[in-house]
């Protein structure tokens, strides 16, 4: 199943190669076409990271400690000399 980030990973090289190629065919120099295509790829990456960023799943609730374990002191520290 493809998700949003799979599409982004596919669009980054497509933007770099496709936009560069299209701009060169139109008549723009390669030295101008590559930075313009890289700007589009950077915008895609920025959108994937900051606008629609990855999020953690909701944390699962921690088990509630019983009263017997909550009142018990922690283990004693042993000095292993």
Residue, then its C-alpha position, 0 to 999 in steps of 0.5 A: x500500500x503506497x502512502x504519502x511518503x512513498x509518493x514524495x520519494x518518487x516525486x523528488x527524482x521525478x521533479x529533478x529529472x523531469x523539470x530539468x529536462x522540460x526546461x532544457x527542451x524549452x530552451x533554458x540553460x542546464x545551469x539555470x534548469x537544475x537549480x529550479x528543479x532542485x527548488x521544486x524538489x526542496x519544496x516537496x521535501x519541506x512539505x513532507x517534513x514540516x507541513x505534513x510531517x511524520x507523527x508518532x502514533x498515539x501513546x498506549x496508556x501505561x498500566x496503572x500500578x496497584x497500591x501494593x506496588x506503589x508503596x513498596x520502596x525500590x530495591x536496595x543498592x548492593x555494594x559489590x566490593 
